[in-house]
């Protein structure tokens, strides 16, 4: 039986300078067994929807449900708890700190979460194995690695706190075709829901579910 994971009910999103809302009375149910791609041109709303799905953008009207529990987007503590305990994020730019080793980059979120020192290496190595990278890279620096390797490290960083959902905003946008396929394969291999934005329809078609945003403002479940 498929279980609803995130359910958006009656979502309306306005931008102050626009007369027409970006979304109006949008209803969308996502399930816990899905790898979902949001596609469309820049400015179509896919990244805004991604931010709403992660409660990164909370300036919207309507109801947000996570596993049948309603989370009030105006409740700062509830939103922070959702992000901290459930959300992992992968950006188009890997956003690794160049002056830190890969180990240190991966250790930082564990320090923030107050994970004891003696547990960190095992957690880091487990996350590295999940993205098919060698622990030999831990002593290297981001500038010594390829773009594809750094993006997989970024996925590793998102996995490190064992999230129940990963949001990936154009994670293959800066990669060549070969590395884009590697990163996509890594994401598809993870056993948690993934929501990805992309301009590339070929990548979007490889997802379990493809939601496309048109120039006319329509949202099509492909």
Secondary structure, 3 states (H helix, E strand, C coil): CCCEEEEEEEEEECCCCCCCCCEEEEEEEEECCCEEEEECCCCCCHHHHHHHHCCCCCCCEEEEEECCEEECCCCHHHHHHHHHHHEEEECCCCCCCCCCEHHHHHHHHHHHCCCCHHHHHHHHHHHHHHCCCCHHHHHCEHHHCCHHHHHHHHHHHHHCCCCCEEEEECCCCCCCHHHHHHHHHHHHHCCCEEEEEECCHHHHCCCCEEEEECCCCCEEEC
